[in-house]
Amino acid sequence: SRPMNDPKALLLLIAMTLSITPLEAQVSGGDLTDGVWAGNAGSDEFYWEFRSDDQELSGLVHWVSDGKKETELPVDRIAWEAPRLELHMDATGVTYRGTVDLAGDRIDGQLFYGEDPGPEMELLRTEPDRVAGLHARPLDAPDYSYSRPEALPDGWETADSEDLGISHETVAGLVNAISSGDAGVIHSLLLVLDGKLVVEEYFHGYEREDLHRLASVTKSVSSLLVGQAIDAGSLPGVEARVLEFFPELERPTDDRWQAETLYHLLTMTMGLDWPPGDGPHGTGPEFFQGILDREVVHEPGTHWAYQSANINLLAGVLKQATGLHADRFAEEYLFGPMGITEYDWSFMATDGYPLMDGSLQLRPRDMAKLGMLLRDEGRWEEKQVVSADWVRQSVTRHIATDGPAEYGYLWWLGEFPPGNAGTPLAFANGHGSQFIVWVPDRDMVLAVTGGNEDNGKHFSILEIVLASTSP
């Protein structure tokens, strides 16, 4: 899976492509809504799909790479006066303007970024069932039939879902909901009950061995590493001052930095003067210096603000405290003991420092293992990988957020759906429907990957699973 932190770059990728080669047309004639309209950008393929409802057109752009559907982007506004077509994708600021030749199954057009012209792009109509990965399950696949997850030498005990209270029909309903698009773009769904893997399903061309971007689930993994470093005595505790770990950098001119601790970093309560929004992504000494240069505008510990940039300081903290870069520390002390042999943490790494806020890639079965650390208070296969105390503190409410959830040590806490009647859960939450979820009342762990960055369906899969499996 492409290790992108911001898949809104879906169409911006096209702008950087110097030559665009269209696919071979495979549909003849028909309406604009017949088939899908395809264009290539390197190894990536983009498919515009149009639908008509009460004489109004709506549309989606599907991004497919190497037979896997990465994500989809809604077309927010369509102007169609034959033969002229204009498509607006507001999330990216991209407009496509073209001339449609329905009889010739082609659209000759150009991309625009605001009013700045981008590359020309020819689209050819094709049959959607010919596009590998476009659909959650191949259209010619037989009706879904439940099968118990395969037992592999990776530490997982598997079981039949019905033996643990979830019928095969319920699982089929989940798969069908994903196949119909009710949950948007889901790449994998794994469900663990009573510590046993009972559901393992993959969609849109993804397979078991594929590494998948975790986005901000990486933050929660970073929290586990901090806990391990504290357990080992390499870090004195969450009360340690952040500045102690950056002796080679220039001291902040703002004296209030002296009060900043690891606790404030782990709870998103540093109170720095970042502008609204999630801010920049980066790592390495130069980036760390840029964070230390920020002014403290709220007393540390009093104001929660989701800011990914700050979390990357943990790359410097772990290296200074343990002598190992975070990925190597994880390999030795977290991944290794849990049998996690495949990972990638290289995207945007700088001078050996990994990006701690969102670039780790893991396989879904290994994501679910990390969820088991919450269930079993830091144990995996009877090994105490992280201390029980750290796990408890990580999923303890430390501060309210600006939404219905609460925050622990880089783990989210709340009820789903929000409100007093919701199901309590602790979860790692990554952009686009990347989740590791622990549902204590149901003894359930979920691991989910997806591509729901811009379609409004980020949490839909949780709604569907929790509603379907409700006792």
C-alpha positions in Angstrom: 0.0 0.0 0.0 1.2 3.5 -0.8 2.7 5.0 2.4 0.9 8.4 2.1 -0.1 10.5 5.0 -2.4 12.7 3.0 -4.2 10.7 0.2 -6.0 13.9 -0.8 -2.9 14.0 -3.1 -4.9 11.5 -5.2 -5.3 13.9 -8.0 -2.3 16.1 -7.3 -0.3 13.0 -8.2 -1.5 13.4 -11.8 -0.2 17.0 -11.9 3.3 15.7 -11.4 2.9 13.1 -14.2 4.5 14.3 -17.4 2.9 11.8 -19.7 -0.5 10.2 -19.3 -1.4 7.1 -21.3 -5.1 6.2 -21.5 -6.4 2.7 -21.2 -7.9 0.9 -24.2 -11.5 1.7 -24.6 -13.8 -1.3 -23.9 -17.3 0.0 -24.1 -19.1 1.3 -27.2 -21.6 4.2 -27.2 -24.1 4.7 -24.5 -24.7 7.4 -21.9 -22.2 9.2 -19.7 -23.2 6.9 -16.8 -22.4 3.7 -18.7 -19.1 2.1 -17.7 -16.3 4.1 -16.1 -13.9 6.6 -17.6 -10.3 5.6 -17.3 -7.0 7.5 -17.4 -3.5 6.4 -16.4 -0.8 8.3 -14.5 2.2 6.1 -14.3 1.3 2.8 -12.5 -1.8 4.5 -11.1 -5.2 4.3 -12.7 -8.0 6.8 -12.2 -11.6 5.9 -13.0 -14.4 8.4 -13.1 -17.8 6.9 -12.4 -21.1 8.8 -13.0 -24.5 8.1 -11.6 -27.9 9.7 -12.4 -30.7 10.2 -9.9 -33.7 12.3 -10.8 -31.9 13.9 -13.7 -29.0 14.9 -11.4 -25.5 13.6 -12.0 -23.2 12.5 -9.2 -19.7 11.1 -9.5 -16.7 9.4 -7.8 -13.1 9.1 -8.7 -11.6 5.8 -7.9 -7.8 5.5 -7.5 -6.4 2.1 -8.3 -2.7 1.1 -8.2 -1.3 -2.3 -9.1 -4.7 -3.9 -8.9 -5.6 -2.4 -5.5 -8.1 0.3 -5.0 -6.4 3.0 -2.8 -9.2 5.4 -2.2 -12.1 7.3 -3.8 -12.9 10.9 -4.0 -16.4 12.4 -4.5 -17.0 14.7 -7.5 -18.7 17.6 -5.7 -20.0 19.5 -8.7 -20.7 18.4 -12.3 -21.5 20.8 -15.2 -22.7 18.7 -18.2 -23.8 20.5 -21.3 -23.0 18.1 -24.1 -20.4 17.9 -25.3 -18.8 20.0 -22.6 -18.1 18.4 -19.2 -16.7 20.1 -16.1 -15.9 18.2 -12.8 -15.0 19.9 -9.5 -13.2 17.9 -6.7 -13.4 20.4 -3.9 -11.3 18.4 -1.4 -8.2 18.8 -3.7 -9.1 22.1 -5.5 -8.9 20.2 -8.8 -11.2 20.7 -11.8 -11.3 18.6 -14.9 -12.7 20.2 -18.1 -13.2 18.1 -21.2 -15.1 17.5 -24.4 -17.1 14.3 -24.5 -17.4 12.0 -27.5 -20.0 9.4 -26.4 -19.9 7.6 -29.8 -16.1 7.4 -29.6 -16.1 6.5 -25.9 -13.6 9.2 -25.0 -13.2 12.5 -23.3 -10.4 14.9 -24.3 -9.7 17.3 -21.5 -7.3 18.9 -19.1 -6.9 19.2 -15.3 -6.8 22.6 -13.6 -5.6 23.5 -10.1 -7.7 26.5 -9.2 -7.4 28.4 -12.5 -3.9 27.2 -13.2 -3.7 24.7 -16.1 -2.4 21.2 -15.4 -1.7 18.3 -17.7 -4.0 17.2 -20.4 -5.7 14.0 -19.6 -7.6 11.7 -22.1 -10.2 9.4 -20.6 -11.5 6.3 -22.3 -14.6 4.4 -21.3 -14.2 0.9 -20.0 -16.2 -1.9 -18.3 -15.9 -1.6 -14.5 -15.8 -5.4 -14.1 -12.6 -5.5 -16.1 -10.8 -3.3 -13.5 -9.0 -5.4 -10.9 -9.5 -4.0 -7.4 -12.2 -1.6 -8.3 -14.9 -3.6 -6.5 -14.6 -4.9 -3.0 -15.1 -8.4 -4.3 -14.8 -9.4 -7.9 -18.2 -9.3 -9.6 -17.7 -12.9 -10.8 -16.9 -14.1 -7.3 -19.4 -16.6 -5.9 -21.7 -15.5 -3.1 -19.8 -15.0 0.1 -19.5 -18.1 2.4 -17.8 -17.8 5.8 -14.6 -19.7 6.4 -12.6 -19.8 9.6 -9.3 -17.9 9.4 -6.3 -19.9 8.4 -4.1 -21.1 11.3 -0.5 -19.9 10.6 2.7 -20.1 12.6 2.3 -16.4 13.6 0.9 -16.9 17.1 -2.8 -16.5 16.3 -5.3 -19.1 17.5 -8.3 -19.1 15.2 -11.8 -20.2 15.8 -15.2 -20.5 14.1 -17.2 -17.3 14.7 -20.3 -19.3 15.7 -18.5 -21.0 18.5 -18.0 -17.6 20.0 -21.5 -16.2 19.5 -21.4 -14.6 16.0 -23.3 -16.4 13.3 -22.0 -17.0 9.8 -25.0 -15.0 8.6 -23.8 -12.0 10.6 -20.3 -12.2 9.1 -21.9 -12.5 5.7 -23.9 -9.4 6.4 -20.7 -7.5 7.3 -19.0 -8.6 4.1 -22.0 -7.7 2.0 -22.2 -4.3 3.6 -18.6 -3.7 2.6 -19.2 -5.0 -0.9 -22.1 -2.7 -1.4 -20.1 0.4 -0.3 -22.0 1.0 2.9 -18.6 1.3 4.7 -16.9 3.1 1.8 -13.5 1.6 0.8 -12.4 -1.1 3.3 -9.3 -3.0 2.5 -9.3 -5.5 5.4 -11.5 -6.5 8.4 -10.2 -8.7 11.2 -12.3 -9.6 14.2 -11.0 -11.3 17.4 -13.3 -12.7 20.1 -12.1 -14.3 23.3 -8.5 -13.8 22.1 -9.1 -15.9 19.0 -9.1 -14.7 15.4 -12.6 -15.5 14.0 -12.9 -13.1 10.9 -10.2 -12.3 8.4 -11.4 -10.8 5.1 -9.7 -8.7 2.5 -11.2 -6.5 -0.2 -10.4 -4.4 -3.3 -7.4 -6.5 -4.3 -5.6 -6.5 -0.9 -4.2 -9.7 0.5 -3.0 -11.0 3.9 0.7 -10.4 3.2 0.3 -6.8 2.1 1.7 -4.1 4.3 -0.8 -1.3 4.8 -0.3 2.3 5.8 -1.5 2.9 9.4 -1.6 6.7 9.2 -2.1 8.0 12.7 -2.4 4.6 14.2 1.3 5.0 14.2 0.9 7.5 17.1 -0.5 4.8 19.3 2.3 2.4 18.4 4.7 5.2 19.3 3.0 5.4 22.7 3.7 1.7 23.3 7.4 2.3 22.5 7.6 5.1 25.1 6.1 2.8 27.6 8.6 0.1 26.9 11.5 2.6 27.2 10.1 3.6 30.6 9.7 0.0 31.6 13.3 -0.6 30.7 14.5 2.4 32.7 15.8 4.2 29.6 13.2 7.0 30.3 12.6 8.1 33.8 8.8 8.5 33.3 6.2 10.8 31.8 7.3 13.6 34.1 10.6 13.9 32.2 11.1 17.3 30.6 11.1 17.3 26.8 14.1 19.6 26.5 16.4 17.1 28.2 16.4 14.9 25.1 17.6 17.6 22.7 20.8 18.9 24.2 22.4 19.5 20.8 19.6 21.9 19.7 19.2 25.6 20.4 17.3 26.3 23.6 13.8 27.8 23.1 13.6 31.5 23.7 10.2 30.9 25.4 11.0 30.0 29.1 7.6 28.3 29.3 9.2 25.4 27.4 10.9 24.4 30.7 7.5 23.0 31.9 6.9 20.8 28.8 7.0 17.1 29.7 6.5 13.7 28.0 3.0 13.7 29.6 2.1 16.8 27.7 3.5 15.4 24.5 1.6 12.0 24.9 -1.7 13.8 25.7 -1.6 16.4 23.0 -1.5 19.2 25.6 1.8 21.0 24.9 -0.1 24.2 24.1 2.2 25.4 21.2 1.1 28.1 18.8 0.5 26.0 15.7 -2.2 27.4 13.4 -5.5 25.6 13.2 -5.4 22.2 11.6 -3.1 19.3 11.9 0.0 21.2 10.7 3.1 19.9 9.0 4.6 16.4 8.9 8.3 15.9 9.3 11.1 14.5 11.5 14.9 14.8 12.0 16.9 17.5 13.9 16.0 20.4 11.7 12.3 19.6 12.1 12.7 19.1 15.8 14.3 22.6 16.0 11.3 24.1 14.3 9.1 22.6 17.0 11.3 23.9 19.8 11.1 27.4 18.2 7.3 27.5 18.6 5.9 29.7 21.3 3.9 28.2 24.2 0.5 29.9 24.2 -1.4 27.7 26.6 -0.1 26.4 30.0 1.0 22.8 29.3 -1.6 20.3 30.4 -4.6 22.6 30.1 -5.5 22.8 26.4 -5.9 19.7 24.1 -5.1 20.2 20.4 -4.5 17.5 17.9 -1.1 18.3 16.4 0.9 15.6 14.6 4.1 17.6 14.3 4.7 17.5 18.1 4.5 13.7 18.2 7.6 13.5 15.9 9.7 14.7 18.8 9.3 11.2 20.2 11.8 10.1 17.4 14.4 12.2 19.1 13.4 11.3 22.6 13.7 7.6 22.0 17.0 7.9 20.1 18.5 10.0 22.9 17.2 7.7 25.7 17.8 4.3 24.2 20.6 4.8 21.7 18.3 3.3 19.0 16.2 4.9 16.4 12.5 4.2 17.0 12.1 1.6 14.2 15.1 -0.4 15.4 13.9 -0.1 19.0 10.5 -1.4 17.9 12.0 -4.2 15.9 14.0 -5.5 19.0 11.5 -4.9 21.8 8.0 -4.7 20.3 7.8 -6.3 16.9 10.3 -9.1 17.6 8.7 -10.5 20.7 5.3 -10.5 19.0 6.5 -12.3 15.9 6.0 -9.2 13.7 8.6 -9.9 11.0 7.4 -7.6 8.2 7.1 -3.8 8.5 8.0 -0.6 6.8 8.7 2.7 8.6 10.9 4.3 6.0 8.5 6.9 4.4 9.7 10.4 5.2 12.3 9.1 7.6 15.1 11.8 7.9 18.7 11.1 9.2 17.4 7.8 10.6 14.5 9.3 12.5 11.2 7.7 11.6 8.0 9.7 11.2 6.2 8.9 14.5 2.9 10.5 13.6 1.8 8.4 10.6 4.1 6.4 8.3 4.4 2.9 9.8 3.1 0.1 7.6 2.1 -3.3 9.0 0.1 -6.4 8.0 -3.5 -6.5 9.4 -2.9 -9.7 11.4 0.0 -7.9 13.1 -2.2 -4.8 13.8 -4.6 -7.0 15.6 -1.8 -8.4 17.7 -1.2 -4.9 19.0 -4.9 -4.7 19.9 -4.3 -7.8 22.0 -1.9 -5.8 24.1 -4.8 -3.7 25.3 -6.9 -6.8 26.0 -4.2 -8.7 27.9 -2.6 -5.8 29.7 0.6 -5.8 27.7 1.0 -9.6 27.2 1.4 -11.6 24.0 1.7 -15.4 24.2 2.4 -15.1 27.9 5.2 -12.6 27.3 4.9 -9.3 29.1 5.8 -7.1 26.1 4.6 -3.8 27.7 3.9 -3.4 31.4 0.3 -3.7 32.5 0.6 -0.3 34.2 1.6 1.4 31.0 -1.3 -0.1 29.1 -3.8 0.9 31.8 -2.4 4.4 31.8 -2.5 4.6 28.0 -6.2 3.9 28.0 -7.1 6.0 31.0 -8.8 9.3 30.4 -6.3 12.1 30.8 -8.1 15.0 29.0 -11.2 15.7 27.0 -10.9 16.4 23.3 -12.7 18.9 21.1 -15.2 16.1 20.1 -17.1 13.4 21.9 -14.0 11.2 22.5 -11.4 11.5 25.3 -7.7 11.0 25.1 -5.2 8.7 26.9 -1.5 8.4 25.9 -2.0 8.7 22.1 -5.0 6.3 22.3 -8.6 7.5 21.9 -11.3 6.6 24.4 -15.0 6.9 24.0 -18.4 5.3 23.3 -19.6 4.3 19.9 -21.9 5.6 18.8 -21.3 8.6 21.0 -23.5 9.0 24.0 -24.4 7.2 27.2 -25.9 4.3 25.3 -22.9 3.7 23.2 -20.4 0.8 23.5 -17.2 1.8 25.4 -14.0 1.2 23.5 -10.3 2.2 23.3 -8.9 2.7 19.8 -6.0 3.8 17.6 -7.4 6.0 14.8 -5.8 6.6 11.5 -7.0 8.7 8.6 -9.0 6.8 6.0 -10.4 4.0 8.4 -7.3 2.6 9.8 -8.2 1.2 13.3 -7.1 -1.0 16.1 -10.0 -1.3 18.5 -10.5 -2.9 21.9 -14.1 -3.4 23.0 -13.8 -4.7 26.6 -17.6 -5.3 27.2 -17.6 -7.7 24.2 -14.1 -9.1 24.6 -13.5 -8.0 21.1 -10.5 -6.7 19.1 -10.9 -5.2 15.7 -8.2 -4.4 13.1 -9.4 -2.4 10.0 -7.6 -0.8 7.1 -9.3 1.3 4.4 -9.2 4.2 2.0 -12.0 6.5 3.3 -10.0 9.7 3.4 -12.4 12.0 1.6 -15.8 10.3 1.3 -17.3 10.9 4.7 -17.3 7.2 5.7 -14.3 7.1 8.0 -16.2 5.7 11.0 -18.9 3.8 9.0 -17.2 0.4 9.4 -17.2 0.7 13.2 -20.9 1.6 13.2 -21.7 -1.4 11.0 -19.6 -3.9 13.0 -20.7 -2.8 16.4 -24.4 -2.7 15.4 -24.2 -6.1 13.7 -22.4 -7.9 16.6 -24.4 -6.3 19.4 -25.5 -8.9 22.0 
